[in-house]
Amino acid sequence: MVKHVVTFKFKGTDDERRECAAKFAEALRALPAQIDELKSIEVGINENPAETWDLVLTATAETLEDVAKYSAHPAHVAAVQIIAPYKEARACVDYTV
């Protein structure tokens, strides 16, 4: 099993960043029902005003190849378009559990 952990930092006003994070989180949470390779996803929106990263997701898939299929899936690509104008930074770690 592979854990796919991604953090995002958005640009814009605080309200714009929160709205972007909420819309993206909603789209991400719908993905396991649409993508067979995606076994689960957990999405968190940062609540700590002292931190600058806005959203984290932790997804699970059987293999790194399945992570790649999930990433290329049209439903995931559509979700990513939600944040395109706001994405300032992204960091990712994939590891086997």
C-alpha positions in Angstrom: 0.0 0.0 0.0 1.3 3.5 -0.9 0.5 6.6 1.0 0.4 9.7 -1.2 0.7 12.9 1.0 0.4 16.3 -0.7 0.4 19.8 0.8 -0.7 22.9 -0.9 -0.1 26.6 -0.4 -2.5 29.0 -2.2 -2.2 32.7 -3.1 -4.8 35.3 -2.7 -6.6 36.9 0.2 -7.5 34.8 3.3 -11.1 34.5 2.1 -10.0 33.5 -1.5 -7.6 30.9 -0.1 -10.3 29.4 2.2 -12.9 29.3 -0.6 -10.4 27.6 -2.9 -9.4 25.1 -0.3 -13.1 24.3 0.4 -14.0 23.7 -3.2 -10.8 21.7 -3.8 -11.5 19.6 -0.7 -15.0 18.8 -1.9 -13.8 17.7 -5.3 -11.0 15.6 -3.8 -13.3 13.8 -1.4 -15.5 12.7 -4.3 -12.6 11.0 -6.1 -12.6 7.5 -4.5 -16.0 6.8 -6.0 -14.8 7.8 -9.4 -11.3 6.3 -9.5 -10.8 2.6 -8.9 -7.1 2.9 -8.1 -7.8 5.3 -5.3 -8.5 3.3 -2.2 -9.1 6.3 0.2 -8.5 10.0 0.6 -8.5 12.2 3.6 -8.4 16.0 3.1 -7.7 18.6 5.8 -7.9 22.4 5.5 -5.5 24.2 7.8 -7.1 25.9 10.8 -3.9 27.2 12.4 -3.5 30.9 11.5 0.2 30.8 12.4 0.9 28.4 9.5 1.1 29.3 5.8 0.1 26.0 4.1 -3.6 25.7 3.3 -4.5 22.1 2.6 -3.2 18.6 3.0 -4.4 15.4 1.4 -3.5 11.8 2.3 -4.5 9.2 -0.3 -3.9 5.5 -0.5 -3.4 3.3 -3.5 -2.0 -0.2 -3.9 1.1 0.8 -6.0 3.0 3.8 -7.3 1.6 2.9 -10.7 -1.9 3.3 -9.2 -0.9 6.7 -7.9 0.1 7.7 -11.4 -3.2 6.4 -12.8 -5.1 8.4 -10.2 -3.1 11.5 -11.0 -3.8 11.2 -14.7 -7.5 10.4 -14.3 -9.9 13.0 -15.8 -11.8 13.5 -12.5 -8.5 14.3 -10.7 -7.3 16.6 -13.5 -10.7 18.4 -13.3 -10.2 18.8 -9.5 -6.8 20.2 -9.9 -8.1 22.9 -12.3 -10.0 24.3 -9.4 -6.8 25.4 -7.7 -4.8 26.3 -10.9 -5.2 30.1 -10.5 -4.4 30.0 -6.8 -1.6 27.4 -6.4 1.5 28.9 -5.0 3.3 25.8 -3.9 2.9 22.0 -3.7 4.9 19.4 -1.9 4.4 15.6 -2.2 5.7 12.5 -0.4 4.9 9.0 -1.6 5.8 6.1 0.7 5.1 2.4 1.1 3.3 1.2 4.3 
